[in-house]
Amino acid sequence: MTGTALTGRRPFLTAYLVGVLVFLLAPVLLVIPMSFSETRYLKFPPTGMTFAWYSEFFHSPSWLGATGRSLLIALCASALATVVGTLASLTLVRNTRASRLLAGASLGPQVVPVIILGLGTMLLFSRFHMYSSITGIVLAHAVLCLPFVITNVVGALRQRGQTLAQAARVLGASPVQAFLHVTLPSIRPSVISSAIFAFFVSFDELVVALFVMGRNETLPMRIWSTVRDDLTPVVAAVATLLIVVTVAALVLAEFLQRDTSKPAEPSAIP
């Protein structure tokens, strides 16, 4: 009887799921056709068909400068967060009271409102003369990315366990050798997917950048200023490009996450 009831409700559940997805994705999908509009303002449905706004983006020094700056910051911040988060996960995965407290503390950047983090970061950077510096924003974004890396890598470590690493230690491997040749190969897909997520967390971040970057605009800052002052379809063109890149990266991250369920082959220890 229960199975029959679930079968009867399945069409309603499917319709509900489709409705939720449409509600979530509609604002994103509406941006794409507006990026081809011939009008100088955002309009839906769009009028005409042109690639002029994409051309304006690729020929604008301000847009390209902001994009290059965001790419540099995101690459550095994701690399730093991935290295620090992966090494920290080796300690946080231990089931001790101290590791549990540290694991909870590591989620602080996700719990504290980002505007509070931005204000505190601005005051700190002003004191140490790091305001409006690439180094400062890289450190700030790395802190924001850490919870995503730690959560992902700790989950992979708990799934894989420490048996192989302990066996390598028994056979004479040093802690560094056991990590590089046993632990790291087994969690490599999770580390790479964590780096991808960290990259986009940094690349899309706006609030902290507004507080600490000054006139050195990142791409989100450039989008924000354009939306505030002169809302043209070039914003929709930039958003469309970001949608395409983000979807491709999420597909790659999902593919790598599925690989974590497959047995890993640790490399030979010299």
Residue pairs with C-beta under 8 A, 6 or more apart in sequence:
28 243
30 44
31 236
31 239
31 240
31 243
32 236
32 240
32 243
33 44
33 45
33 46
34 42
34 43
34 44
34 46
34 233
34 236
35 53
35 54
35 233
35 236
35 237
35 239
35 240
36 46
36 48
36 49
36 50
36 51
36 53
36 233
37 43
37 46
37 47
37 48
37 50
37 53
37 233
37 236
38 46
38 47
38 48
38 49
38 50
38 52
39 46
39 47
39 48
39 233
40 232
40 233
41 231
41 232
41 233
42 231
42 232
42 233
42 235
42 236
53 232
53 233
53 234
53 236
53 237
54 237
54 241
56 63
56 234
56 237
57 63
57 64
57 234
57 237
57 238
57 241
58 64
60 234
62 217
62 222
63 219
63 222
63 234
63 238
65 217
66 217
66 218
66 219
66 221
66 222
67 219
69 134
69 216
69 217
69 218
69 219
70 203
70 218
70 219
70 220
71 203
72 134
73 134
73 137
73 138
73 141
73 202
73 203
73 218
74 141
74 199
74 200
74 202
74 203
75 199
76 134
76 138
76 142
77 137
77 138
77 139
77 141
77 142
77 145
77 198
77 199
77 202
78 142
78 145
78 195
78 196
78 198
78 199
78 201
78 202
79 195
80 138
80 139
80 142
81 141
81 142
81 143
81 145
81 146
81 148
81 149
81 198
81 202
82 145
82 149
82 191
82 194
82 195
82 198
84 142
84 146
84 149
85 145
85 146
85 148
85 149
85 150
85 153
85 194
85 198
86 149
86 153
86 187
86 191
86 194
88 102
88 106
88 146
88 150
89 149
89 150
89 153
89 154
89 157
90 157
90 179
90 183
91 99
91 102
92 99
92 102
92 103
92 106
92 150
92 154
93 99
93 154
93 157
93 158
93 162
103 150
103 154
106 146
106 147
106 150
107 147
107 150
107 151
108 147
109 117
109 143
109 144
109 146
109 147
110 147
114 144
114 207
114 208
115 207
117 140
117 143
117 144
117 207
117 208
118 207
118 208
118 210
118 211
118 212
119 211
121 136
121 140
121 208
121 211
121 212
122 131
122 211
122 212
124 130
125 131
125 133
125 136
125 140
125 212
130 136
130 139
130 212
131 212
131 214
132 212
132 213
132 214
132 215
132 216
134 216
136 212
137 208
137 209
137 212
137 213
137 218
140 208
140 212
141 201
141 202
141 205
141 208
142 202
144 201
144 202
144 205
144 208
145 197
145 198
145 201
145 202
148 194
148 197
148 198
148 201
149 194
149 195
149 197
149 198
152 190
152 193
152 194
152 197
153 187
153 190
153 191
153 194
155 190
156 186
156 187
156 189
156 190
156 191
156 260
157 183
157 187
159 260
160 183
160 186
160 187
160 264
162 183
164 182
164 183
164 186
164 266
165 178
165 179
165 182
165 183
168 177
168 178
168 181
168 182
168 266
168 269
169 175
169 178
171 269
173 181
173 182
173 269
177 269
177 270
178 269
181 266
181 267
181 268
181 269
182 266
182 267
182 269
184 191
185 264
185 265
185 266
185 267
186 264
186 266
187 260
187 264
188 264
189 256
189 257
189 259
189 260
190 256
190 257
190 260
192 253
192 256
193 252
193 253
193 254
193 256
193 257
196 249
196 252
196 253
196 256
197 253
199 249
200 246
200 249
203 219
203 220
204 220
204 242
205 218
205 220
206 218
206 220
206 221
206 224
209 218
209 220
209 221
210 221
210 224
213 221
217 225
219 238
223 235
223 238
223 239
226 232
226 234
226 235
227 235
